[in-house]
């Protein structure tokens, strides 16, 4: 059950990250949101949870780290896409 919750929150974190970066609800690229949300949730959430001493439990510190990780990955992905376009 925890894995399903983490997957769902990762998807939501990716969508929230794109909203924070200025996309409207109609402009959200859900493929990118899923990828950045899951990767950001894994890396950011795990890192912040371990640094805060919360372990692997689902805690607010991990949830905040998930959103920050997804935000960072979404921003980097946007920068990379703009650079590739020229």
Gaussian input, Z-matrix of N, CA and C with variables (Angstrom, degrees):
# hf/3-21g

backbone

0 1
 N
 C     1     B1
 C     2     B2     1     A1
 N     3     B3     2     A2     1     D1
 C     4     B4     3     A3     2     D2
 C     5     B5     4     A4     3     D3
 N     6     B6     5     A5     4     D4
 C     7     B7     6     A6     5     D5
 C     8     B8     7     A7     6     D6
 N     9     B9     8     A8     7     D7
 C    10    B10     9     A9     8     D8
 C    11    B11    10    A10     9     D9
 N    12    B12    11    A11    10    D10
 C    13    B13    12    A12    11    D11
 C    14    B14    13    A13    12    D12
 N    15    B15    14    A14    13    D13
 C    16    B16    15    A15    14    D14
 C    17    B17    16    A16    15    D15
 N    18    B18    17    A17    16    D16
 C    19    B19    18    A18    17    D17
 C    20    B20    19    A19    18    D18
 N    21    B21    20    A20    19    D19
 C    22    B22    21    A21    20    D20
 C    23    B23    22    A22    21    D21
 N    24    B24    23    A23    22    D22
 C    25    B25    24    A24    23    D23
 C    26    B26    25    A25    24    D24
 N    27    B27    26    A26    25    D25
 C    28    B28    27    A27    26    D26
 C    29    B29    28    A28    27    D27
 N    30    B30    29    A29    28    D28
 C    31    B31    30    A30    29    D29
 C    32    B32    31    A31    30    D30
 N    33    B33    32    A32    31    D31
 C    34    B34    33    A33    32    D32
 C    35    B35    34    A34    33    D33
 N    36    B36    35    A35    34    D34
 C    37    B37    36    A36    35    D35
 C    38    B38    37    A37    36    D36
 N    39    B39    38    A38    37    D37
 C    40    B40    39    A39    38    D38
 C    41    B41    40    A40    39    D39
 N    42    B42    41    A41    40    D40
 C    43    B43    42    A42    41    D41
 C    44    B44    43    A43    42    D42
 N    45    B45    44    A44    43    D43
 C    46    B46    45    A45    44    D44
 C    47    B47    46    A46    45    D45
 N    48    B48    47    A47    46    D46
 C    49    B49    48    A48    47    D47
 C    50    B50    49    A49    48    D48
 N    51    B51    50    A50    49    D49
 C    52    B52    51    A51    50    D50
 C    53    B53    52    A52    51    D51
 N    54    B54    53    A53    52    D52
 C    55    B55    54    A54    53    D53
 C    56    B56    55    A55    54    D54
 N    57    B57    56    A56    55    D55
 C    58    B58    57    A57    56    D56
 C    59    B59    58    A58    57    D57
 N    60    B60    59    A59    58    D58
 C    61    B61    60    A60    59    D59
 C    62    B62    61    A61    60    D60
 N    63    B63    62    A62    61    D61
 C    64    B64    63    A63    62    D62
 C    65    B65    64    A64    63    D63
 N    66    B66    65    A65    64    D64
 C    67    B67    66    A66    65    D65
 C    68    B68    67    A67    66    D66
 N    69    B69    68    A68    67    D67
 C    70    B70    69    A69    68    D68
 C    71    B71    70    A70    69    D69
 N    72    B72    71    A71    70    D70
 C    73    B73    72    A72    71    D71
 C    74    B74    73    A73    72    D72
 N    75    B75    74    A74    73    D73
 C    76    B76    75    A75    74    D74
 C    77    B77    76    A76    75    D75
 N    78    B78    77    A77    76    D76
 C    79    B79    78    A78    77    D77
 C    80    B80    79    A79    78    D78
 N    81    B81    80    A80    79    D79
 C    82    B82    81    A81    80    D80
 C    83    B83    82    A82    81    D81
 N    84    B84    83    A83    82    D82
 C    85    B85    84    A84    83    D83
 C    86    B86    85    A85    84    D84
 N    87    B87    86    A86    85    D85
 C    88    B88    87    A87    86    D86
 C    89    B89    88    A88    87    D87
 N    90    B90    89    A89    88    D88
 C    91    B91    90    A90    89    D89
 C    92    B92    91    A91    90    D90
 N    93    B93    92    A92    91    D91
 C    94    B94    93    A93    92    D92
 C    95    B95    94    A94    93    D93
 N    96    B96    95    A95    94    D94
 C    97    B97    96    A96    95    D95
 C    98    B98    97    A97    96    D96
 N    99    B99    98    A98    97    D97
 C   100   B100    99    A99    98    D98
 C   101   B101   100   A100    99    D99
 N   102   B102   101   A101   100   D100
 C   103   B103   102   A102   101   D101
 C   104   B104   103   A103   102   D102
 N   105   B105   104   A104   103   D103
 C   106   B106   105   A105   104   D104
 C   107   B107   106   A106   105   D105
 N   108   B108   107   A107   106   D106
 C   109   B109   108   A108   107   D107
 C   110   B110   109   A109   108   D108
 N   111   B111   110   A110   109   D109
 C   112   B112   111   A111   110   D110
 C   113   B113   112   A112   111   D111
 N   114   B114   113   A113   112   D112
 C   115   B115   114   A114   113   D113
 C   116   B116   115   A115   114   D114
 N   117   B117   116   A116   115   D115
 C   118   B118   117   A117   116   D116
 C   119   B119   118   A118   117   D117
 N   120   B120   119   A119   118   D118
 C   121   B121   120   A120   119   D119
 C   122   B122   121   A121   120   D120
 N   123   B123   122   A122   121   D121
 C   124   B124   123   A123   122   D122
 C   125   B125   124   A124   123   D123
 N   126   B126   125   A125   124   D124
 C   127   B127   126   A126   125   D125
 C   128   B128   127   A127   126   D126
 N   129   B129   128   A128   127   D127
 C   130   B130   129   A129   128   D128
 C   131   B131   130   A130   129   D129
 N   132   B132   131   A131   130   D130
 C   133   B133   132   A132   131   D131
 C   134   B134   133   A133   132   D132
 N   135   B135   134   A134   133   D133
 C   136   B136   135   A135   134   D134
 C   137   B137   136   A136   135   D135
 N   138   B138   137   A137   136   D136
 C   139   B139   138   A138   137   D137
 C   140   B140   139   A139   138   D138
 N   141   B141   140   A140   139   D139
 C   142   B142   141   A141   140   D140
 C   143   B143   142   A142   141   D141
 N   144   B144   143   A143   142   D142
 C   145   B145   144   A144   143   D143
 C   146   B146   145   A145   144   D144
 N   147   B147   146   A146   145   D145
 C   148   B148   147   A147   146   D146
 C   149   B149   148   A148   147   D147
 N   150   B150   149   A149   148   D148
 C   151   B151   150   A150   149   D149
 C   152   B152   151   A151   150   D150
 N   153   B153   152   A152   151   D151
 C   154   B154   153   A153   152   D152
 C   155   B155   154   A154   153   D153
 N   156   B156   155   A155   154   D154
 C   157   B157   156   A156   155   D155
 C   158   B158   157   A157   156   D156
 N   159   B159   158   A158   157   D157
 C   160   B160   159   A159   158   D158
 C   161   B161   160   A160   159   D159
 N   162   B162   161   A161   160   D160
 C   163   B163   162   A162   161   D161
 C   164   B164   163   A163   162   D162
 N   165   B165   164   A164   163   D163
 C   166   B166   165   A165   164   D164
 C   167   B167   166   A166   165   D165
 N   168   B168   167   A167   166   D166
 C   169   B169   168   A168   167   D167
 C   170   B170   169   A169   168   D168
 N   171   B171   170   A170   169   D169
 C   172   B172   171   A171   170   D170
 C   173   B173   172   A172   171   D171
 N   174   B174   173   A173   172   D172
 C   175   B175   174   A174   173   D173
 C   176   B176   175   A175   174   D174
 N   177   B177   176   A176   175   D175
 C   178   B178   177   A177   176   D176
 C   179   B179   178   A178   177   D177
 N   180   B180   179   A179   178   D178
 C   181   B181   180   A180   179   D179
 C   182   B182   181   A181   180   D180
 N   183   B183   182   A182   181   D181
 C   184   B184   183   A183   182   D182
 C   185   B185   184   A184   183   D183
 N   186   B186   185   A185   184   D184
 C   187   B187   186   A186   185   D185
 C   188   B188   187   A187   186   D186
 N   189   B189   188   A188   187   D187
 C   190   B190   189   A189   188   D188
 C   191   B191   190   A190   189   D189
 N   192   B192   191   A191   190   D190
 C   193   B193   192   A192   191   D191
 C   194   B194   193   A193   192   D192
 N   195   B195   194   A194   193   D193
 C   196   B196   195   A195   194   D194
 C   197   B197   196   A196   195   D195
 N   198   B198   197   A197   196   D196
 C   199   B199   198   A198   197   D197
 C   200   B200   199   A199   198   D198
 N   201   B201   200   A200   199   D199
 C   202   B202   201   A201   200   D200
 C   203   B203   202   A202   201   D201
 N   204   B204   203   A203   202   D202
 C   205   B205   204   A204   203   D203
 C   206   B206   205   A205   204   D204
 N   207   B207   206   A206   205   D205
 C   208   B208   207   A207   206   D206
 C   209   B209   208   A208   207   D207
 N   210   B210   209   A209   208   D208
 C   211   B211   210   A210   209   D209
 C   212   B212   211   A211   210   D210
 N   213   B213   212   A212   211   D211
 C   214   B214   213   A213   212   D212
 C   215   B215   214   A214   213   D213
 N   216   B216   215   A215   214   D214
 C   217   B217   216   A216   215   D215
 C   218   B218   217   A217   216   D216
 N   219   B219   218   A218   217   D217
 C   220   B220   219   A219   218   D218
 C   221   B221   220   A220   219   D219
 N   222   B222   221   A221   220   D220
 C   223   B223   222   A222   221   D221
 C   224   B224   223   A223   222   D222
 N   225   B225   224   A224   223   D223
 C   226   B226   225   A225   224   D224
 C   227   B227   226   A226   225   D225
 N   228   B228   227   A227   226   D226
 C   229   B229   228   A228   227   D227
 C   230   B230   229   A229   228   D228
 N   231   B231   230   A230   229   D229
 C   232   B232   231   A231   230   D230
 C   233   B233   232   A232   231   D231
 N   234   B234   233   A233   232   D232
 C   235   B235   234   A234   233   D233
 C   236   B236   235   A235   234   D234
 N   237   B237   236   A236   235   D235
 C   238   B238   237   A237   236   D236
 C   239   B239   238   A238   237   D237
 N   240   B240   239   A239   238   D238
 C   241   B241   240   A240   239   D239
 C   242   B242   241   A241   240   D240
 N   243   B243   242   A242   241   D241
 C   244   B244   243   A243   242   D242
 C   245   B245   244   A244   243   D243
 N   246   B246   245   A245   244   D244
 C   247   B247   246   A246   245   D245
 C   248   B248   247   A247   246   D246
 N   249   B249   248   A248   247   D247
 C   250   B250   249   A249   248   D248
 C   251   B251   250   A250   249   D249
 N   252   B252   251   A251   250   D250
 C   253   B253   252   A252   251   D251
 C   254   B254   253   A253   252   D252
 N   255   B255   254   A254   253   D253
 C   256   B256   255   A255   254   D254
 C   257   B257   256   A256   255   D255

   B1=1.4418
   B2=1.5325
   B3=1.3329
   B4=1.4570
   B5=1.5213
   B6=1.3215
   B7=1.4623
   B8=1.5237
   B9=1.3187
   B10=1.4627
   B11=1.5243
   B12=1.3251
   B13=1.4663
   B14=1.5240
   B15=1.3227
   B16=1.4626
   B17=1.5253
   B18=1.3240
   B19=1.4650
   B20=1.5268
   B21=1.3105
   B22=1.4608
   B23=1.5231
   B24=1.3322
   B25=1.4508
   B26=1.5232
   B27=1.3127
   B28=1.4569
   B29=1.5137
   B30=1.3168
   B31=1.4593
   B32=1.5278
   B33=1.3172
   B34=1.4640
   B35=1.5282
   B36=1.3270
   B37=1.4625
   B38=1.5261
   B39=1.3103
   B40=1.4574
   B41=1.5189
   B42=1.3142
   B43=1.4695
   B44=1.5108
   B45=1.3265
   B46=1.4659
   B47=1.5221
   B48=1.3128
   B49=1.4697
   B50=1.5237
   B51=1.3203
   B52=1.4628
   B53=1.5283
   B54=1.3302
   B55=1.4606
   B56=1.5264
   B57=1.3249
   B58=1.4612
   B59=1.5216
   B60=1.3215
   B61=1.4625
   B62=1.5280
   B63=1.3275
   B64=1.4545
   B65=1.5111
   B66=1.3075
   B67=1.4617
   B68=1.5244
   B69=1.3167
   B70=1.4586
   B71=1.5387
   B72=1.3035
   B73=1.4661
   B74=1.5249
   B75=1.3256
   B76=1.4623
   B77=1.5222
   B78=1.3387
   B79=1.4607
   B80=1.5269
   B81=1.3058
   B82=1.4666
   B83=1.5190
   B84=1.3252
   B85=1.4609
   B86=1.5295
   B87=1.3311
   B88=1.4651
   B89=1.5142
   B90=1.3191
   B91=1.4667
   B92=1.5222
   B93=1.3370
   B94=1.4582
   B95=1.5254
   B96=1.3271
   B97=1.4625
   B98=1.5284
   B99=1.3244
   B100=1.4661
   B101=1.5258
   B102=1.3301
   B103=1.4661
   B104=1.5247
   B105=1.3480
   B106=1.4681
   B107=1.5187
   B108=1.3192
   B109=1.4610
   B110=1.5163
   B111=1.3255
   B112=1.4653
   B113=1.5281
   B114=1.3408
   B115=1.4684
   B116=1.5256
   B117=1.3292
   B118=1.4624
   B119=1.5117
   B120=1.3180
   B121=1.4553
   B122=1.5173
   B123=1.3084
   B124=1.4543
   B125=1.5226
   B126=1.3266
   B127=1.4631
   B128=1.5269
   B129=1.3430
   B130=1.4658
   B131=1.5083
   B132=1.3200
   B133=1.4610
   B134=1.5098
   B135=1.3060
   B136=1.4588
   B137=1.5209
   B138=1.3155
   B139=1.4594
   B140=1.5268
   B141=1.3230
   B142=1.4657
   B143=1.5219
   B144=1.3200
   B145=1.4677
   B146=1.5232
   B147=1.3153
   B148=1.4638
   B149=1.5273
   B150=1.3479
   B151=1.4617
   B152=1.5255
   B153=1.3263
   B154=1.4622
   B155=1.5258
   B156=1.3130
   B157=1.4595
   B158=1.5157
   B159=1.3276
   B160=1.4616
   B161=1.5176
   B162=1.3179
   B163=1.4566
   B164=1.5183
   B165=1.3017
   B166=1.4592
   B167=1.5204
   B168=1.3288
   B169=1.4548
   B170=1.5263
   B171=1.3085
   B172=1.4562
   B173=1.5224
   B174=1.3263
   B175=1.4697
   B176=1.5256
   B177=1.3276
   B178=1.4699
   B179=1.5275
   B180=1.3191
   B181=1.4688
   B182=1.5248
   B183=1.3018
   B184=1.4576
   B185=1.5121
   B186=1.3236
   B187=1.4574
   B188=1.5301
   B189=1.3230
   B190=1.4643
   B191=1.5228
   B192=1.3184
   B193=1.4575
   B194=1.5147
   B195=1.3168
   B196=1.4653
   B197=1.5169
   B198=1.3197
   B199=1.4551
   B200=1.5214
   B201=1.3292
   B202=1.4645
   B203=1.5316
   B204=1.3223
   B205=1.4613
   B206=1.5225
   B207=1.3310
   B208=1.4641
   B209=1.5201
   B210=1.3320
   B211=1.4580
   B212=1.5203
   B213=1.3110
   B214=1.4611
   B215=1.5291
   B216=1.3167
   B217=1.4679
   B218=1.5276
   B219=1.3293
   B220=1.4643
   B221=1.5205
   B222=1.3235
   B223=1.4564
   B224=1.5343
   B225=1.3296
   B226=1.4618
   B227=1.5276
   B228=1.3175
   B229=1.4648
   B230=1.5183
   B231=1.3382
   B232=1.4530
   B233=1.5142
   B234=1.3274
   B235=1.4612
   B236=1.5315
   B237=1.3178
   B238=1.4588
   B239=1.5312
   B240=1.3278
   B241=1.4717
   B242=1.5270
   B243=1.3346
   B244=1.4565
   B245=1.5249
   B246=1.3096
   B247=1.4558
   B248=1.5359
   B249=1.3207
   B250=1.4587
   B251=1.5379
   B252=1.3402
   B253=1.4563
   B254=1.5207
   B255=1.3242
   B256=1.4690
   B257=1.4342
   A1=111.24
   A2=117.00
   A3=121.27
   A4=110.90
   A5=117.39
   A6=120.82
   A7=110.35
   A8=118.21
   A9=121.34
   A10=110.32
   A11=116.68
   A12=120.64
   A13=110.94
   A14=117.21
   A15=120.69
   A16=111.09
   A17=117.21
   A18=120.52
   A19=111.33
   A20=116.71
   A21=119.94
   A22=111.30
   A23=117.04
   A24=118.57
   A25=111.22
   A26=117.36
   A27=120.25
   A28=111.88
   A29=116.76
   A30=121.15
   A31=110.47
   A32=116.74
   A33=120.88
   A34=110.41
   A35=117.55
   A36=121.23
   A37=111.02
   A38=118.12
   A39=121.53
   A40=111.82
   A41=117.39
   A42=121.10
   A43=111.84
   A44=116.69
   A45=121.17
   A46=110.33
   A47=116.98
   A48=120.80
   A49=110.48
   A50=117.62
   A51=119.98
   A52=110.97
   A53=118.04
   A54=120.53
   A55=110.81
   A56=117.22
   A57=121.56
   A58=110.31
   A59=117.11
   A60=121.33
   A61=113.01
   A62=118.07
   A63=120.99
   A64=116.52
   A65=118.81
   A66=120.67
   A67=108.87
   A68=116.91
   A69=119.62
   A70=107.78
   A71=116.04
   A72=119.78
   A73=111.26
   A74=117.74
   A75=121.28
   A76=112.07
   A77=118.07
   A78=122.14
   A79=114.01
   A80=117.95
   A81=119.88
   A82=109.57
   A83=115.86
   A84=122.37
   A85=106.10
   A86=115.94
   A87=119.58
   A88=113.04
   A89=117.65
   A90=119.40
   A91=109.73
   A92=115.70
   A93=120.39
   A94=110.44
   A95=116.81
   A96=120.53
   A97=111.49
   A98=116.30
   A99=119.86
   A100=110.66
   A101=116.72
   A102=120.44
   A103=110.83
   A104=116.83
   A105=118.92
   A106=111.54
   A107=116.68
   A108=119.84
   A109=112.38
   A110=116.22
   A111=119.16
   A112=111.87
   A113=116.28
   A114=118.81
   A115=111.34
   A116=116.14
   A117=119.84
   A118=112.04
   A119=116.33
   A120=120.82
   A121=110.67
   A122=115.94
   A123=119.55
   A124=111.14
   A125=116.28
   A126=120.70
   A127=111.14
   A128=116.44
   A129=120.37
   A130=112.67
   A131=116.67
   A132=120.40
   A133=112.60
   A134=116.86
   A135=121.01
   A136=110.65
   A137=116.21
   A138=120.55
   A139=111.90
   A140=116.69
   A141=119.85
   A142=111.08
   A143=117.98
   A144=120.48
   A145=111.34
   A146=116.29
   A147=119.13
   A148=111.54
   A149=117.36
   A150=119.98
   A151=111.71
   A152=117.24
   A153=121.34
   A154=111.79
   A155=117.16
   A156=120.66
   A157=113.84
   A158=117.16
   A159=120.90
   A160=113.33
   A161=117.40
   A162=120.38
   A163=110.90
   A164=116.21
   A165=121.09
   A166=113.54
   A167=117.12
   A168=120.58
   A169=110.43
   A170=116.20
   A171=122.35
   A172=108.22
   A173=116.20
   A174=122.80
   A175=109.82
   A176=117.85
   A177=120.49
   A178=113.94
   A179=117.80
   A180=119.63
   A181=110.74
   A182=117.76
   A183=121.36
   A184=112.33
   A185=116.66
   A186=120.71
   A187=110.63
   A188=116.71
   A189=120.44
   A190=109.77
   A191=117.21
   A192=120.95
   A193=112.32
   A194=117.37
   A195=121.50
   A196=111.15
   A197=116.84
   A198=120.29
   A199=110.49
   A200=117.31
   A201=120.67
   A202=110.38
   A203=117.67
   A204=121.09
   A205=111.88
   A206=117.18
   A207=120.82
   A208=111.00
   A209=116.77
   A210=120.95
   A211=111.03
   A212=116.32
   A213=120.88
   A214=111.25
   A215=116.87
   A216=119.99
   A217=111.92
   A218=117.91
   A219=120.82
   A220=110.68
   A221=116.73
   A222=121.35
   A223=110.01
   A224=116.96
   A225=120.38
   A226=111.53
   A227=116.87
   A228=120.58
   A229=111.74
   A230=117.56
   A231=120.84
   A232=112.52
   A233=116.64
   A234=120.78
   A235=110.08
   A236=116.72
   A237=121.70
   A238=110.52
   A239=116.74
   A240=120.68
   A241=110.79
   A242=118.05
   A243=120.79
   A244=111.46
   A245=115.89
   A246=120.23
   A247=110.82
   A248=117.21
   A249=121.10
   A250=111.31
   A251=116.36
   A252=120.45
   A253=112.52
   A254=116.35
   A255=119.62
   A256=110.72
   D1=-35.35
   D2=179.71
   D3=-64.03
   D4=-37.68
   D5=-179.82
   D6=-65.13
   D7=-40.67
   D8=178.14
   D9=-64.03
   D10=-41.33
   D11=178.08
   D12=-63.59
   D13=-40.95
   D14=179.00
   D15=-66.21
   D16=-40.79
   D17=177.96
   D18=-63.60
   D19=-45.58
   D20=179.54
   D21=-64.73
   D22=-41.49
   D23=179.51
   D24=-68.64
   D25=-33.14
   D26=176.01
   D27=-61.81
   D28=-41.46
   D29=177.79
   D30=-64.90
   D31=-44.35
   D32=178.18
   D33=-64.27
   D34=-40.98
   D35=179.89
   D36=-61.73
   D37=-38.57
   D38=176.92
   D39=-65.10
   D40=-40.25
   D41=176.76
   D42=-66.60
   D43=-42.99
   D44=178.18
   D45=-63.24
   D46=-40.16
   D47=179.05
   D48=-60.78
   D49=-42.05
   D50=179.24
   D51=-68.81
   D52=-34.55
   D53=176.01
   D54=-65.51
   D55=-40.64
   D56=178.53
   D57=-64.04
   D58=-35.05
   D59=-179.95
   D60=-77.09
   D61=0.29
   D62=172.58
   D63=105.19
   D64=5.92
   D65=176.58
   D66=-79.04
   D67=147.64
   D68=172.75
   D69=-86.23
   D70=172.21
   D71=-179.54
   D72=-61.00
   D73=-31.81
   D74=179.95
   D75=-75.61
   D76=-23.34
   D77=-175.96
   D78=-93.11
   D79=-2.90
   D80=-177.26
   D81=-67.56
   D82=126.84
   D83=174.45
   D84=-89.94
   D85=103.16
   D86=-172.24
   D87=-68.88
   D88=-26.01
   D89=175.93
   D90=-64.67
   D91=-47.51
   D92=177.32
   D93=-64.95
   D94=-39.46
   D95=-179.95
   D96=-61.66
   D97=-40.87
   D98=179.28
   D99=-65.62
   D100=-47.43
   D101=-177.18
   D102=-65.31
   D103=-51.49
   D104=-178.65
   D105=-67.58
   D106=-33.94
   D107=178.58
   D108=-65.70
   D109=-45.23
   D110=-179.51
   D111=-69.16
   D112=-44.77
   D113=178.86
   D114=-66.92
   D115=-44.27
   D116=178.32
   D117=-64.56
   D118=-36.96
   D119=178.10
   D120=-65.97
   D121=-41.73
   D122=-179.64
   D123=-67.04
   D124=-52.86
   D125=-175.84
   D126=-72.50
   D127=-56.60
   D128=-176.77
   D129=-64.97
   D130=-46.77
   D131=-179.11
   D132=-64.13
   D133=-42.81
   D134=179.61
   D135=-66.34
   D136=-45.60
   D137=-178.13
   D138=-63.12
   D139=-48.44
   D140=-179.02
   D141=-67.00
   D142=-39.17
   D143=178.63
   D144=-62.66
   D145=-42.72
   D146=-179.58
   D147=-70.68
   D148=-38.36
   D149=178.15
   D150=-67.52
   D151=-33.56
   D152=179.27
   D153=-78.96
   D154=-10.54
   D155=179.90
   D156=82.20
   D157=16.21
   D158=-179.28
   D159=-84.17
   D160=-10.46
   D161=-177.91
   D162=73.04
   D163=-149.57
   D164=-176.44
   D165=-97.51
   D166=11.02
   D167=178.47
   D168=-74.05
   D169=156.24
   D170=177.69
   D171=-78.98
   D172=103.08
   D173=-176.58
   D174=-128.53
   D175=163.53
   D176=178.62
   D177=-57.22
   D178=-35.13
   D179=-179.81
   D180=-63.11
   D181=-39.29
   D182=177.74
   D183=-70.03
   D184=-35.29
   D185=178.79
   D186=-67.84
   D187=-41.38
   D188=176.63
   D189=-65.12
   D190=-43.13
   D191=177.18
   D192=-61.36
   D193=-33.96
   D194=177.63
   D195=-64.02
   D196=-44.90
   D197=179.92
   D198=-67.49
   D199=-41.83
   D200=178.74
   D201=-63.94
   D202=-42.42
   D203=177.75
   D204=-62.69
   D205=-43.44
   D206=178.20
   D207=-66.56
   D208=-37.49
   D209=177.63
   D210=-62.96
   D211=-44.91
   D212=179.66
   D213=-63.85
   D214=-44.81
   D215=179.63
   D216=-67.02
   D217=-37.31
   D218=177.48
   D219=-65.47
   D220=-41.98
   D221=179.47
   D222=-64.48
   D223=-46.16
   D224=178.73
   D225=-63.42
   D226=-39.37
   D227=177.46
   D228=-63.76
   D229=-40.07
   D230=176.61
   D231=-65.31
   D232=-40.03
   D233=177.91
   D234=-64.07
   D235=-42.38
   D236=-179.41
   D237=-65.20
   D238=-41.03
   D239=179.94
   D240=-66.39
   D241=-40.41
   D242=177.97
   D243=-65.68
   D244=-38.26
   D245=179.95
   D246=-68.79
   D247=-37.24
   D248=179.86
   D249=-67.87
   D250=-32.89
   D251=178.35
   D252=-73.82
   D253=-24.07
   D254=176.41
   D255=98.23

